[in-house]
Amino acid sequence: MSGGIFSRLFSKVKRPNEEFAEMSFMDHIDMLRKHLFRIAIYVGIGMLVAFFNKEFLFNYIILGPLNPDFPTYKFFCSLSELTCITPPKTEIFTRELSEALMIHLQASFFVGIFISSPFVIKEIWDFVKPGLYEKEREATQGIVVILSLLFIIGVLFGFYILAPFSMSFLSSYNVSDLVKSSATLSSIVNMIVMFTFFTGIVFELPLAVYFLAKLGMLGPKFMRTYRRHAFLVLALVAAIITPPDVISMIIVLIPLSLLYEISIYVAARNFPKEEI
């Protein structure tokens, strides 16, 4: 089995098509440069949109999870007292004269990436696609749409679930009554970016499993065998990034576990039948 896997991996060195085969190293560099240039334009446009909507950017996105009217707080508090979480109560400040401008640019950049993510993913795929065989192209039809949707769903999950729960807990955690809670604007931005982009990448798991299964490197049998181990890891992750109560952990653990189960299904559908 391992020999077959490596032979399939190294077979990528062979020429998939005549047009691709005739390209020199510099041709590939030139193609990469064109795609990177277009990516920079897309991100730049998204960044400008975010930058010139400063009030919306900060009041509703960056500082949104600090607002008592944030949808997440309203929704979970409407369910029951057990699931109700309170928004962070902390002072936000900047340490340097230029920090506000730098943070504005940084926040605009990351929001620009999110806005332009479908176009960025398409450019990356357009660069990779010529190196694939015809069967591989057919097997990856619609991949740009799927990648984009999974990333966007993951980012929204991080923004509306992980960020509010985590920020609520971290702002209320204190080592002493003598210590007052406060946070820099940069730490808030970094936390929002970390949660959203982390979950955006994590939500690509089913697609990663799809490719590994196609290559015969990861099968459903392996994933089922280590299901308990995987759930333990997911539970630890959920416990770390949420307040120390069971309800909050379960709310985060459910979608992560669902992602794993979906990945098992994807592996079962695409793993070579003779190797299952």
Contacts in CASP RR format, 6 or more apart in sequence:
PFRMAT RR
TARGET T0000
AUTHOR 0000-0000-0000
METHOD contacts of the structure
MODEL  1
MSGGIFSRLFSKVKRPNEEFAEMSFMDHIDMLRKHLFRIAIYVGIGMLVA
FFNKEFLFNYIILGPLNPDFPTYKFFCSLSELTCITPPKTEIFTRELSEA
LMIHLQASFFVGIFISSPFVIKEIWDFVKPGLYEKEREATQGIVVILSLL
FIIGVLFGFYILAPFSMSFLSSYNVSDLVKSSATLSSIVNMIVMFTFFTG
IVFELPLAVYFLAKLGMLGPKFMRTYRRHAFLVLALVAAIITPPDVISMI
IVLIPLSLLYEISIYVAARNFPKEEI
1 216 0 8 1.000
1 275 0 8 1.000
5 215 0 8 1.000
5 216 0 8 1.000
5 217 0 8 1.000
8 215 0 8 1.000
8 216 0 8 1.000
9 215 0 8 1.000
12 131 0 8 1.000
15 21 0 8 1.000
16 130 0 8 1.000
16 131 0 8 1.000
16 132 0 8 1.000
16 133 0 8 1.000
16 134 0 8 1.000
16 136 0 8 1.000
17 130 0 8 1.000
17 131 0 8 1.000
17 134 0 8 1.000
19 130 0 8 1.000
20 130 0 8 1.000
20 131 0 8 1.000
23 31 0 8 1.000
31 127 0 8 1.000
32 127 0 8 1.000
35 123 0 8 1.000
35 124 0 8 1.000
35 126 0 8 1.000
35 127 0 8 1.000
38 119 0 8 1.000
38 123 0 8 1.000
39 116 0 8 1.000
39 119 0 8 1.000
39 120 0 8 1.000
39 123 0 8 1.000
39 124 0 8 1.000
42 116 0 8 1.000
42 119 0 8 1.000
42 120 0 8 1.000
42 123 0 8 1.000
43 109 0 8 1.000
43 112 0 8 1.000
43 113 0 8 1.000
43 116 0 8 1.000
43 120 0 8 1.000
44 112 0 8 1.000
44 116 0 8 1.000
45 112 0 8 1.000
45 116 0 8 1.000
46 108 0 8 1.000
46 111 0 8 1.000
46 112 0 8 1.000
46 115 0 8 1.000
46 116 0 8 1.000
47 108 0 8 1.000
47 109 0 8 1.000
47 111 0 8 1.000
47 112 0 8 1.000
48 108 0 8 1.000
49 112 0 8 1.000
49 115 0 8 1.000
50 57 0 8 1.000
50 107 0 8 1.000
50 108 0 8 1.000
50 111 0 8 1.000
50 112 0 8 1.000
50 115 0 8 1.000
51 57 0 8 1.000
51 104 0 8 1.000
51 105 0 8 1.000
51 108 0 8 1.000
54 104 0 8 1.000
57 104 0 8 1.000
57 107 0 8 1.000
57 108 0 8 1.000
57 111 0 8 1.000
58 104 0 8 1.000
58 107 0 8 1.000
59 67 0 8 1.000
61 107 0 8 1.000
61 111 0 8 1.000
61 159 0 8 1.000
61 192 0 8 1.000
62 107 0 8 1.000
62 188 0 8 1.000
62 189 0 8 1.000
62 192 0 8 1.000
63 92 0 8 1.000
63 188 0 8 1.000
64 70 0 8 1.000
65 72 0 8 1.000
65 87 0 8 1.000
65 88 0 8 1.000
65 159 0 8 1.000
65 163 0 8 1.000
65 164 0 8 1.000
65 167 0 8 1.000
65 192 0 8 1.000
66 87 0 8 1.000
66 88 0 8 1.000
66 90 0 8 1.000
66 92 0 8 1.000
66 167 0 8 1.000
66 188 0 8 1.000
67 87 0 8 1.000
68 86 0 8 1.000
68 87 0 8 1.000
70 87 0 8 1.000
70 164 0 8 1.000
71 160 0 8 1.000
72 85 0 8 1.000
72 160 0 8 1.000
72 161 0 8 1.000
72 164 0 8 1.000
72 165 0 8 1.000
73 84 0 8 1.000
73 85 0 8 1.000
73 86 0 8 1.000
73 87 0 8 1.000
73 164 0 8 1.000
76 83 0 8 1.000
76 84 0 8 1.000
76 85 0 8 1.000
76 251 0 8 1.000
77 83 0 8 1.000
77 84 0 8 1.000
77 85 0 8 1.000
82 247 0 8 1.000
83 247 0 8 1.000
83 248 0 8 1.000
83 251 0 8 1.000
85 164 0 8 1.000
85 165 0 8 1.000
85 168 0 8 1.000
85 243 0 8 1.000
85 248 0 8 1.000
86 168 0 8 1.000
86 172 0 8 1.000
87 164 0 8 1.000
87 168 0 8 1.000
88 167 0 8 1.000
88 168 0 8 1.000
88 170 0 8 1.000
88 171 0 8 1.000
88 172 0 8 1.000
89 171 0 8 1.000
89 172 0 8 1.000
89 181 0 8 1.000
90 171 0 8 1.000
90 181 0 8 1.000
90 182 0 8 1.000
90 183 0 8 1.000
91 180 0 8 1.000
91 181 0 8 1.000
91 182 0 8 1.000
91 183 0 8 1.000
92 182 0 8 1.000
92 183 0 8 1.000
92 184 0 8 1.000
92 185 0 8 1.000
92 188 0 8 1.000
93 182 0 8 1.000
93 183 0 8 1.000
93 184 0 8 1.000
93 185 0 8 1.000
94 100 0 8 1.000
94 103 0 8 1.000
94 184 0 8 1.000
94 185 0 8 1.000
94 186 0 8 1.000
95 184 0 8 1.000
99 184 0 8 1.000
99 185 0 8 1.000
99 186 0 8 1.000
100 185 0 8 1.000
102 186 0 8 1.000
103 185 0 8 1.000
103 186 0 8 1.000
103 189 0 8 1.000
106 186 0 8 1.000
106 189 0 8 1.000
107 189 0 8 1.000
110 189 0 8 1.000
110 193 0 8 1.000
110 197 0 8 1.000
113 120 0 8 1.000
114 152 0 8 1.000
114 155 0 8 1.000
114 196 0 8 1.000
117 148 0 8 1.000
117 151 0 8 1.000
117 152 0 8 1.000
118 144 0 8 1.000
118 145 0 8 1.000
118 148 0 8 1.000
121 144 0 8 1.000
121 147 0 8 1.000
121 148 0 8 1.000
121 151 0 8 1.000
122 144 0 8 1.000
125 143 0 8 1.000
125 144 0 8 1.000
125 147 0 8 1.000
129 137 0 8 1.000
129 140 0 8 1.000
132 140 0 8 1.000
139 214 0 8 1.000
143 207 0 8 1.000
146 207 0 8 1.000
147 204 0 8 1.000
147 207 0 8 1.000
150 200 0 8 1.000
150 203 0 8 1.000
150 204 0 8 1.000
150 206 0 8 1.000
150 207 0 8 1.000
151 200 0 8 1.000
151 201 0 8 1.000
151 203 0 8 1.000
151 204 0 8 1.000
152 200 0 8 1.000
153 200 0 8 1.000
153 203 0 8 1.000
154 196 0 8 1.000
154 199 0 8 1.000
154 200 0 8 1.000
154 202 0 8 1.000
154 203 0 8 1.000
155 196 0 8 1.000
155 197 0 8 1.000
155 199 0 8 1.000
155 200 0 8 1.000
157 199 0 8 1.000
157 200 0 8 1.000
157 203 0 8 1.000
157 255 0 8 1.000
158 195 0 8 1.000
158 196 0 8 1.000
158 198 0 8 1.000
158 199 0 8 1.000
158 200 0 8 1.000
159 192 0 8 1.000
159 195 0 8 1.000
159 196 0 8 1.000
161 251 0 8 1.000
161 252 0 8 1.000
161 255 0 8 1.000
162 195 0 8 1.000
162 196 0 8 1.000
162 199 0 8 1.000
162 241 0 8 1.000
162 242 0 8 1.000
162 252 0 8 1.000
163 191 0 8 1.000
163 192 0 8 1.000
163 195 0 8 1.000
163 196 0 8 1.000
165 241 0 8 1.000
165 242 0 8 1.000
165 243 0 8 1.000
165 248 0 8 1.000
165 251 0 8 1.000
165 252 0 8 1.000
166 191 0 8 1.000
166 195 0 8 1.000
166 241 0 8 1.000
166 242 0 8 1.000
166 243 0 8 1.000
167 188 0 8 1.000
167 191 0 8 1.000
168 243 0 8 1.000
169 242 0 8 1.000
169 243 0 8 1.000
169 244 0 8 1.000
169 248 0 8 1.000
171 181 0 8 1.000
171 183 0 8 1.000
172 181 0 8 1.000
174 181 0 8 1.000
195 241 0 8 1.000
202 256 0 8 1.000
202 259 0 8 1.000
203 259 0 8 1.000
205 259 0 8 1.000
205 260 0 8 1.000
205 263 0 8 1.000
206 259 0 8 1.000
206 262 0 8 1.000
206 263 0 8 1.000
206 266 0 8 1.000
209 218 0 8 1.000
209 223 0 8 1.000
209 263 0 8 1.000
209 266 0 8 1.000
209 267 0 8 1.000
210 266 0 8 1.000
210 267 0 8 1.000
210 270 0 8 1.000
212 218 0 8 1.000
212 219 0 8 1.000
212 267 0 8 1.000
213 219 0 8 1.000
213 220 0 8 1.000
213 266 0 8 1.000
213 267 0 8 1.000
213 269 0 8 1.000
213 270 0 8 1.000
213 271 0 8 1.000
214 270 0 8 1.000
214 271 0 8 1.000
216 271 0 8 1.000
216 272 0 8 1.000
216 275 0 8 1.000
218 267 0 8 1.000
218 271 0 8 1.000
219 267 0 8 1.000
219 268 0 8 1.000
219 271 0 8 1.000
219 275 0 8 1.000
219 276 0 8 1.000
220 264 0 8 1.000
220 265 0 8 1.000
220 267 0 8 1.000
220 268 0 8 1.000
220 271 0 8 1.000
220 276 0 8 1.000
221 276 0 8 1.000
223 230 0 8 1.000
223 260 0 8 1.000
223 263 0 8 1.000
223 264 0 8 1.000
223 267 0 8 1.000
224 264 0 8 1.000
227 260 0 8 1.000
227 264 0 8 1.000
230 260 0 8 1.000
231 257 0 8 1.000
231 260 0 8 1.000
234 253 0 8 1.000
234 256 0 8 1.000
234 257 0 8 1.000
234 260 0 8 1.000
235 249 0 8 1.000
235 253 0 8 1.000
237 256 0 8 1.000
238 249 0 8 1.000
238 250 0 8 1.000
238 252 0 8 1.000
238 253 0 8 1.000
238 256 0 8 1.000
239 249 0 8 1.000
241 252 0 8 1.000
242 248 0 8 1.000
242 249 0 8 1.000
242 251 0 8 1.000
242 252 0 8 1.000
268 276 0 8 1.000
END
